[in-house]
């Protein structure tokens, strides 16, 4: 994946210098920055590579929904007008990173080790600051200070750290030493700028602003303990004593606010921790924590149920799940109950539980996925299609819905509709040629009305244009 990303970054750098014409027009020539359109396109391509080719990408609707809800609060506090998307990577390092176009990745260990929700929010605020100030585009805009190859290496080093410290170090080694020092100093300026915006966003969103200096101070202490094995976040976000002092000075002038962590934060932490490691080892740990607690918290109960499910002890999982009180009306808890009922093949129970929760919590989009999964596993293709068609009226870009809809159409033997839905799945992955092939099959298989045929024809023309564009870019890049 990183090889392809490097090629994209090199193309962007070359385009900025006027040496390539395959990307959109770039921004102000005096600044040399990437235009918003080029940033968006680059970010979308890298995000597709991460989503579909990076094994560490966490395809968990509940976790992604939580991060995006939390991130949206921060974005609103920042006053940013751009679009953002937050996602998680299953990585055993404390790190987060921002991509062009508003895509922000968070390592699961960072979520798990955050001591408060305000600490996690402070990291998201910092990354939002990087995006809001177009720091990667501005790094490209500083091309006159160093060679294009070295600059692309710096960018890859920033992005590569999300998955491989060795890869990041190798990318850094590819640049000139003097140029790297220049870029490091420049990135420290970016870090201070992101700190300032992050703190302002944190305060405006109603979080405890002390979460930011507390988080960085803890990382700095950990860095001293492990010497050359500093937390990944410090390697990709250079930290200085001056930065921490600056944060503390700013926090001192802000209104004190003690903010408890939300139940969603605690449940997501429980979900992540209980989904890692060898199933039996995780179960033993969660069972010990649960049984030693005089009054188990909802998070402890959630983690124990999830660990029991992973280990295949479904009856015991149901017994523990039944211990949730009626006041625990949280969609994350209900979704877990739906997963459990589905695993136990109690289709009616899953359907009733999840359908009712969707009415109470329409904002919890992952409930649709869990209900669709239950209906598909029960062989209830028609009811799954009805559910997914309704959801897609509001969420046309949701690849998870399209994927399940394709499965439902295939199950029901509706070949034309299956190819059409599968074409949309491929299109969302950026696999334009495969998407065209599916729409062509849909065109030949569908004997619908004039409106349906016209809709397929129009979408096919659009996909063919994207496929032609992709082939032309590949040709210019030498394949």
Secondary structure by P-SEA (a helix, b strand, c coil): caaaaaaaaaaaaaaaaccccccccccccccccccaaaaaaaaaaaaaaaacccccccccaaaaaaaaaaaaaaaaaacccbbbbbbccccccccccccccbbbbbbaaaaaacccaaaaaaaaaaaaaaaaaaaaaaaaaacccccaaaaaaaaaaaaaccccaaaaaaaaaaccaaaaaaaaaaaaaaaaaaaaaaaaaaaaaccccaaaaaaaaaaaaaaaaacccccaaaaaccccaaaaaaaaaaaaaccbbbbcccaaaaaaaaaaaaacccaaaaaaaaaaaaaacccccaaaaaaaaaaaaaacaaaaaaaaaaccccccccaaaaaaaaaaaaaacaaaaaaaaaaaaaaacccccaaaaaaaaaaaaacaaaaaaaaaaaaaccccccaaaaaaaaaaaaaacaaaaaaaaaaaaaaaacaaaaaaaaaaaaaaaccccaaaaaaaaaaaaaaaaaaaaaaaaaaaacc
